[in-house]
Amino acid sequence: MQDTADRLDFAPPPQPAAMRAFAMAILAHVLLAMALTWGINWKRESRELAVEAELWASVPQQAAPALVQPPPSPEAPPPQAVAPPPPTPVAQPDIVLEQDKRKAEQAQRLRQELERQKQREARLKAQALEKLKKQNALKKEETLQRERVADEKAADARKRSEAQAKAARDKAKREQAEAEQLEAQRQENLKRMQGLAGASGSSGSTGTALQTSGPSSSYGGRIRAKVRPNIVFTETISGNPTAEVDVRMAPDGTIVSRKLVKSSGLPAWDEAVLRALDRTEVLPRDTDGRVPSSLLLSFRPKD
């Protein structure tokens, strides 16, 4: 079916005026027959007129018998126009079939080539689109990379600026602390120089203060006498372990903080000493009316 369709595609186009040409041919034959018939009749009439001409003489003579013409033969009927026989289908020879086959193959190859051309164009378009996408992605990545580099540079610059500002602040604080320390030492030296004349220490004293500022020898006993009644401890123990407590006080003797710096090995005794200090709240003043800012107190259960 496909071969027949391809053969018809490459067959010569049909003659649309075949019937009209056939009719014109018949009309031409009819006119030709009429012309031949009219020509034959005209010649015969001309010959008869020539034979029937009479001759006149001056002397009357007996006329000879008239020539008897043989009767004319009946005229032949005009030739009838014969319609040409219809064209009979002529079997195509092998060469025509071979040509048709080659034409069909050429058409098939042409269609295949067109299809391959379309595929190549589509592939080229896809490759161009993919290349364009890659270029756009690369440009975008480069832009992001530049932005990241710029952000990192800005962050580094900001960090350097902050570090420099912090270093400047630290330097200013150190300089201020050093200046304050120098000023404090200067003031201390001035006070020491001013109080040397009124110092109350012995001749062998190595201190530099105007007077001795440590607690008196009886101050420890006065503190133990103040704290001891507040210790509640009923356990029986062997030995006499010592609990040492660092006590910080306000100028009026109020206990500000207490801290166990050495345990006695008996948690119950350590807790009893700390609770007794909390109950005491205020320690007594020394003989000179002053209260040390901090004391290291020792407490033993059997004292």
C-alpha positions in Angstrom: 0.0 0.0 0.0 2.9 2.4 0.8 4.6 1.6 -2.5 1.4 2.3 -4.4 1.0 5.6 -2.6 4.6 6.6 -3.3 4.2 5.6 -7.0 1.1 7.7 -7.3 2.9 10.6 -5.7 5.6 10.6 -8.4 3.3 9.6 -11.3 2.7 12.3 -14.1 -0.2 14.5 -13.3 -3.5 13.6 -15.0 -4.6 15.6 -18.1 -7.6 17.6 -17.1 -8.5 18.5 -20.8 -8.5 14.9 -22.2 -12.2 14.8 -22.9 -12.2 18.3 -24.5 -9.3 17.3 -26.7 -11.1 14.1 -27.7 -14.2 16.2 -28.6 -12.1 18.7 -30.6 -10.6 15.8 -32.5 -14.0 14.4 -33.5 -15.2 17.9 -34.6 -12.0 18.4 -36.7 -12.6 15.0 -38.4 -16.3 16.0 -39.2 -15.3 19.3 -40.7 -12.6 17.7 -42.7 -15.1 15.2 -44.1 -17.5 18.0 -45.0 -14.8 19.9 -46.7 -13.8 16.9 -48.8 -17.4 16.3 -49.9 -18.0 19.8 -50.9 -14.8 19.9 -53.0 -15.7 16.7 -54.9 -19.2 18.1 -55.8 -17.8 21.4 -57.0 -15.3 19.7 -59.4 -18.1 17.5 -60.9 -20.4 20.4 -61.6 -17.6 22.3 -63.4 -16.9 19.3 -65.7 -20.7 19.0 -66.7 -21.0 22.6 -67.6 -18.0 22.4 -69.9 -19.5 19.4 -71.7 -22.9 20.9 -72.3 -21.7 24.1 -74.1 -23.3 24.6 -77.6 -21.6 25.8 -80.7 -23.4 28.0 -83.3 -22.5 28.1 -86.9 -23.5 30.5 -89.7 -24.8 27.6 -91.9 -27.4 25.4 -90.5 -26.1 21.9 -90.1 -27.5 18.7 -88.8 -26.5 18.2 -85.3 -24.8 15.1 -84.4 -26.3 12.9 -81.9 -25.7 14.0 -78.4 -23.0 12.3 -76.5 -24.6 10.1 -74.0 -22.9 10.5 -70.7 -22.9 7.4 -68.5 -25.0 7.9 -65.5 -22.9 9.2 -62.6 -22.0 6.6 -60.1 -23.6 7.1 -56.8 -21.6 9.3 -54.6 -19.8 7.6 -51.8 -21.0 8.4 -48.4 -18.8 10.8 -46.5 -16.4 9.1 -44.2 -17.7 8.7 -40.7 -15.7 10.1 -37.9 -14.3 7.2 -36.0 -13.8 7.7 -32.3 -10.4 6.8 -31.2 -10.4 3.7 -29.0 -10.1 4.4 -25.3 -6.6 4.2 -24.0 -5.8 0.8 -22.8 -3.7 0.6 -19.7 -0.2 -0.2 -20.6 1.6 -2.4 -18.2 4.6 -0.6 -16.9 7.9 -2.1 -17.7 10.4 -3.1 -15.1 12.5 0.1 -15.7 9.5 2.3 -14.8 8.9 0.2 -11.6 12.6 0.5 -10.8 12.5 4.3 -11.4 9.4 4.5 -9.2 11.2 2.5 -6.5 14.2 4.7 -6.7 12.0 7.8 -6.4 10.3 6.3 -3.4 13.6 5.5 -1.8 14.9 9.0 -2.6 11.8 10.4 -1.0 12.2 8.2 2.0 15.8 9.2 2.4 14.8 12.9 2.0 12.2 12.5 4.7 14.8 10.7 6.9 17.4 13.5 6.2 14.8 16.1 7.1 14.0 14.3 10.3 17.7 14.0 11.2 18.1 17.7 10.4 15.2 18.5 12.8 16.7 16.3 15.4 20.2 18.0 15.0 18.6 21.4 15.2 16.6 20.4 18.3 19.8 19.0 19.9 21.8 22.1 19.0 19.0 24.3 20.6 19.1 22.1 23.7 22.9 22.4 23.9 22.7 26.1 23.4 20.1 26.4 26.1 22.1 24.2 28.5 25.2 26.3 27.8 23.3 29.5 28.5 22.0 28.0 31.7 25.5 27.1 32.8 26.8 30.5 31.9 24.1 32.2 33.9 24.7 29.8 36.8 28.5 30.5 36.6 27.8 34.3 36.5 25.5 34.0 39.5 28.1 31.9 41.4 30.8 34.5 40.6 28.5 37.2 41.8 27.8 35.3 45.0 31.5 34.6 45.5 32.4 38.3 45.0 29.7 39.2 47.5 31.0 36.6 50.0 34.5 37.9 49.6 33.3 41.5 50.1 31.3 40.4 53.2 34.4 38.6 54.5 36.6 41.6 53.9 34.0 43.9 55.6 33.8 41.4 58.5 37.6 41.3 58.8 37.8 45.1 58.7 35.0 45.3 61.3 36.8 42.7 63.5 40.1 44.6 63.1 38.4 47.9 64.0 36.7 46.3 67.0 40.0 44.7 68.1 41.9 48.0 67.7 39.1 49.8 69.7 39.3 47.1 72.4 43.1 47.3 72.5 42.8 51.1 72.8 40.3 50.8 75.6 42.4 48.2 77.4 45.5 50.3 77.0 43.6 53.3 78.4 42.3 51.2 81.3 45.8 50.0 82.0 47.2 53.5 81.8 44.5 54.7 84.1 45.1 51.9 86.6 48.8 52.5 86.5 48.2 56.2 87.0 45.8 55.5 89.9 48.4 53.0 91.4 51.1 55.6 91.1 48.9 58.2 92.7 48.0 55.9 95.5 51.7 55.1 96.1 52.5 58.8 96.1 49.7 59.5 98.6 50.9 56.6 100.8 54.4 57.9 100.7 53.3 61.4 101.6 51.2 60.0 104.6 54.2 57.9 105.7 56.5 60.8 105.5 54.1 63.0 107.4 53.6 60.4 110.2 57.1 59.4 110.8 57.5 62.0 113.6 54.5 60.7 115.5 55.0 56.9 115.0 54.3 54.8 118.1 56.4 51.7 117.3 59.3 50.5 119.2 62.9 51.2 118.2 63.3 47.7 116.7 60.0 47.9 114.7 60.3 47.5 111.0 56.8 48.8 110.1 56.1 52.0 108.3 52.7 52.8 109.7 52.0 55.5 112.3 50.8 53.0 114.8 50.3 49.2 115.0 47.0 48.2 113.4 46.9 44.5 114.3 44.5 43.0 116.9 45.6 42.9 120.5 46.6 39.6 122.2 43.3 39.5 124.1 41.1 40.1 121.1 40.9 36.4 120.0 39.7 35.4 123.5 37.0 38.1 123.4 35.8 36.8 120.0 35.7 33.1 121.2 33.8 34.2 124.3 31.2 35.9 122.0 30.8 33.0 119.5 31.2 30.0 121.9 27.7 30.2 123.5 26.1 30.0 120.0 27.8 26.7 119.1 25.4 23.8 119.4 27.3 20.5 119.2 26.4 17.4 121.2 28.3 14.6 119.5 31.0 12.6 121.3 34.3 12.7 119.4 37.8 11.5 120.0 40.6 14.1 119.7 40.3 17.9 119.3 40.2 18.8 115.6 40.4 22.4 114.5 38.1 24.2 112.0 39.5 27.4 110.5 37.1 30.1 109.2 37.8 33.3 107.3 35.5 36.0 108.6 35.0 39.4 106.8 33.5 42.2 108.9 32.2 45.8 108.5 33.8 48.7 110.4 31.1 48.3 113.1 31.9 44.6 113.7 28.9 43.2 111.6 29.8 39.9 110.0 29.6 40.3 106.3 30.8 36.8 105.2 32.3 33.7 106.6 34.1 30.9 104.7 35.5 27.6 105.9 39.1 27.5 104.8 40.2 24.4 106.7 37.8 21.6 107.7 38.2 19.8 111.0 37.3 16.5 109.4 34.0 16.5 111.2 31.3 18.0 109.0 28.9 18.3 112.0 31.5 20.5 113.9 32.2 22.6 110.8 28.5 23.3 110.3 28.0 24.1 114.0 30.8 26.7 113.9 29.4 28.4 110.8 25.9 28.4 112.3 27.3 29.9 115.5 28.9 32.8 113.5 25.6 33.4 111.7 23.8 33.6 115.1 26.5 36.0 116.5 26.0 38.5 113.7 28.2 41.2 115.3 31.7 40.7 116.7 33.1 42.8 119.6 35.5 45.7 119.0 39.2 45.6 120.0 40.7 47.5 122.9 41.4 50.5 120.7 37.8 50.5 119.5 38.6 49.3 116.0 37.4 46.1 114.2 39.7 44.4 111.7 38.3 44.0 108.2 39.1 40.2 108.2 40.1 37.6 110.7 41.1 33.9 110.5 39.4 32.2 113.5 40.2 28.7 114.8 37.6 26.7 116.7 38.2 23.3 118.6 35.4 21.3 120.3 37.3 20.7 123.6 38.6 24.2 124.1 
